[in-house]
Amino acid sequence: MSKFDNISPVDYRYFDEEVAKFLSDTAYTKYKLAVELALVKALAKRGICPPEALKDIEKACAEVTPEEACAEEEKTRHDIRALVNCIRAKVSDSAKPYVHMTATSYDIIDTANAARFRDVTREILVPALSDLEKTLIAIAEREAETVQVGRTHGQHAVPITFGYAIAGYVSRLGQSILALQDLAGQLKGKFSGAVGAYNASSLFFDDPEGFEKDVLAEMGLEPVESATQVTQPEPMARLMAEVTIAAGVMANLADDMRHLQRTEIGEIGEEFSATQVGSSTMPQKRNPINFENAKSLWKIIVPRIVTVFMDQISEHQRDLTNSASGRTYAETIAYTVSMAKRLTKTMQKISVDKAHLEANMALQKGMIAAEPLYILLASLGHPDAHEKVRTLTLETQKGGKSLEDVALADAELAPYLEKMADVQKNILKNPASYTGVAAEKAKKIAREWKKNLSL
């Protein structure tokens, strides 16, 4: 089948071979086979399954293919029974009884899911996010002292630095990375049978819970405290919620970067190759497609968390209402990895236009110094400093003078201005110097997250 015959874009346009190693149907089959083998190994350790049968089953599990399992499912109309039949078809009659012994389908499925989502989070998602984090840290350090006008409500506020703005994302993304590492380790398996009460395994073991631990230890997992036919859904829901949060942080970053590239702002630029086309009809266009793509992927990811939360509900010991929906979780991981990788490449190559940064800083004729002027006047005893400065800004907007010129020409302010220290007066002359501790904070945040994540 050609890739052009696929329906979902995650299977071609956003396909990632690294993610597929854990979350494709082929990978899923391998994980389920690994759980079936873990069961037999635990049986062998307890002297129930003879060594030769274990070898027979181990060889069979290595040979079963997804194609075989799919063909068998056409007959059985049951995915796990089909997989079991495929294993049994490749072993001796003496080994057959030990295949799937004491297990129910979701002992296999939920344990396989816990293992593969743990692994893809640790080995692919977290490293992809960490690469982006490393890139943002480098920008935060490099641009720590690059002055930029701050913006609230889309309006000029007071100055910060571009490095400090990026450092905010370093902190937010870093917290998600740590949370994902922790939540991946909280995914648990189960091997407690059809209703979670160890009915089948208690026929053979005085300590069925100990046997469950033996099986899951083969997968590097711990058992959930209490299960029905399925494991508790909350650990997976928490993981997927944090994946969604990480995607949201990246979407916010992408949105900010996209707006900073607006023609009338122009403070940063996304790399544009020599042969790249921005518009089919307007040759001059240089569209911020990578940042827009990230925002678009986020719009796919966010609503899917509702499905995860809806899968929290299962009737009594289990119903089948999470069966189809649960198969879509992998796509959320795939899209999030795609966001992270694309943003990393894009952020590594952004250019910062310092001339535009300075021009935008000067747009309002120094009115971004209104805050420090008001605070200083109030501290020096002015009875209505905020209102006074507000009227000065109105005067600045009407005429061609700067806020500094208007303030210096105001007789009422003369005694207050005389009391100001030179460094305070300088803020009126050079509002770009009013950046608080933005530069130092940017460097500190970058330094701390390098340490926190061992980058």
Buried (B, 14 or more C-beta within 10 A) or exposed (E): EEEEEEEEBBBEEBBBEBBBBBBBEEBBBBBBBBBBBBBBBBBBBBEBBBEEBBBBBBEBBEEBEBEBBBEBBEEBEEBBBBBBBBBBEBBEEEBBBBBBBBBBBBBBBBBBBBBBBBBBBBBBBBBBBBBBBBBBBBBBBBBBBBBBBBBEEEEBEBBBBBBBBBBBBBBBBBBBBBBBBEBBBBBBBBBBBBBBBBBBBBEEBEEBBEBBBBBBBBBEBBBBEEBBBBBBBEBBBBBBBBBBBBBBBBBBBBBBBBBBBEEEBBBBBBEBEEEEEEEEEEEEEBBBBBBBBBBBBBEBBBEBBEBBEEBEEBEEEBEEEBEEEBEBBBBBBBBBBBBBBBBBBBBBEBEBBBEBBBEBBEEBBBBBBBBBBBBBBBEBEBEEBEEBBEEBBEBBEEEEBBBBBBBBEBEEBEEBBEEBEEEBBEBBEEBBEBBEEBBBBBBBBBEBBBEBBEB
